[in-house]
Amino acid sequence: MDIIIVGCGKVGQTLAVQLNNDGNNITVIDLSAAKVNEVISRHDIMGVVGNGATHLIQQEAGIEKADLLIAVTGSDELNLLCCLIAKKEGNCQTIARVRNPQYSSEANFLKDELGLAMIINPEYASAAEIARILRFPSAIKIDTFAKGRVELIKFRLPEGSPIVNMAVKEVIARLKCDVLICTIERDGEAYIANGDFVFREKDVISVVASPRKANDFFNKIKYKMRSVRDVMIVGGGEITHYLADILLRSDIAVKVIEKDMKTCEEMCTTLPDVTVINGDAVDQEILLEEGLENADGFVALTNLDEENILLSLFAKNKSKCKLITKINRIDFDDVVNQLDLDTIIYPKHLTAESIVRYVRAMKNTIGSNVETLYSVIKDKVEAAEFIVRERSPIVGIPLSELKFKKNVLVAAILRDRKVIIPRGHDVFMPGDAVVIVSEIMALHDITDVLKKG
């Protein structure tokens, strides 16, 4: 596919690299020659310096033959204008990043009237992700497949867990749970689970199961399952606006601490059921006075990464609540991930992942059958959902007889609304939705996981 990306910020650069690795032809546009040169010097990518919202620059970038234009500049209006011009000139599909909450209620109107394929709102996507985690505080991250019937749940193994020092095969045999253990992260290393792998305290584990079977598994390993009843949020920005609204609709009490008085007044008007405290959360006494020690959830959403990290570390020291920390910069994510902060939300990652999933789905029409894609462990392990086609060479053959490449795991099969955690005797049937967990990046077809010859 020929793809044009307007905007060479962190999201634009991440998209350019990931989509280029998928075998697409990428051209980036940005006003900054330095940013364009940085991208094209590191990767096999074309670049154009200029205003991506102009007809002339889009022509220079090849809009007439482009399949897709993605606008991720810092301006919502500029992104929408880029897409409008691309639609008129090239008749390609378009995606716009739109962040202003005032546009959120207009999203469907804008999408229909401007002919957009997708509007992505990083702040709303982040809020939805946080809300999903707060409903299941044991998890670090939850991804869903097969329209929500299959979940991939990532969690940290606590001290004293009954499965510490047990091998993967022992866990399944003793607990008799219908789940599949997929990956383990330990000391910066990532592992695809095998039967002999032995768990240690603080391992980060991902499992695949139906929601009901996942609940059964977590009950048996004595892991906290209850949803939070009240949440303390620090920072009154756009993510907080969306998150508070979602949580209130789930009957979760919300308290927000924000140091800007004007923001507090606006929040009291738009979200009257939220308890809003005007104060600086860096003052530890304010957090304690407002009930941090007894809160079920704590979410750090200020505009400063360093402040969010320090607030979360303080909350971790004073409370047993579920911690969620927003990080804007992705440059040091490997370092941040070593801080044991529980759940970390990267809005830029969520934006890039959503767009990459859409592009993979677009390729359905030209031979690929990837339905859904998630990064399980960044740049190391992906989970992809495929639909098995009628004439696929893998149909009807027991899994034990298929020759899979190294570090490939068939995690789940959805057939006629039933979730199957696969074993060696199971087979693929036409129409099955299949979840594959693999270290192989950029899978396009389910047969890509098989050895050649």
Secondary structure, 3 states (H helix, E strand, C coil): CEEEEECCCHHHHHHHHHHHHCCCEEEEEECCHHHHHHHHHHCCCEEEECCCCCHHHHHHHCHHHCCEEEECCCCHHHHHHHHHHHHHHHCCEEEEECCCHHHHCCHHHHHHHHCCCEEECHHHHHHHHHHHHHHCCCEEEEEEEHHHCEEEEEEECCCCCCCCCCEHHHHHHHHCCCCEEEEEEECCEEEECCCCCECCCCCEEEEEECHHHHHHHHHHCCCCCCCCCEEEEECCCHHHHHHHHHHHHCCCEEEEEECCHHHHHHHHHHCCCCEEEECCCCCHHHHHHCCHHHCCEEEECCCCHHHHHHHHHHHHHHCCCEEEEECCCCCCHHHHHHHCCCEEECHHHHHHHHHHHHHHHHHHHHCCCEEEEEEEECCCEEEEEEECCCCCCCECCEHHHCCECCCEEEEEEEECCEEECCCCCCEECCCCEEEEEECCCCCCCHHHHECCC
